[in-house]
């Protein structure tokens, strides 16, 4: 298998595992089912069962063993049928519309300051943060 297909398999597996238990799961599962449909019959059954089990994954849980399993599975499928690259690419490019692909955040605080930062969401306070030096407040 060439390096590009190996990287694509890893990206597809990462997207699949990241989607487990999220709002993207149905779309990811459908895309992966399409890829699995091209597997050999015995392997297809095994992968379909694994995909069905993944439907019960908890939100936000990313297990390295699961990631390795799907990376290997996609690598084998792409090795046997490189034409599946388009389908795996669609899986790999899955993104939650609320979460951009890459986020850069730089936070800085000086003189005992605190930073309350959130990526991909909102942060709400019922009241402002308490000062560390409440006696020195004006």
C-alpha angles and dihedrals in degrees: 000000000000123000095251093056091046090053091047091052090051092048092048092049091048091052091047094050093043090054094054110116094006135102088266094061098095092052093044091048092051092050092047091047088057090053092045090053087072094055124103112275097255093044091045091059093049093048093046091053091049090049091050090050089051088061088076094053116128121251113271097004112134113183118195091215091055091047091051091049094054093042090055092044093051091044091055092046093049092045091055095039116020089179087077088073092097092054093046089047089056089052093046092052094054109129133175105243089223092055120057116216097248127024127185117198127175118188127185135178130177136189095025091314121156130222121211105190134171130185122204098007148039131285120209129190125201086203136354122279116276117250119247089217100047092155091058095051112122 
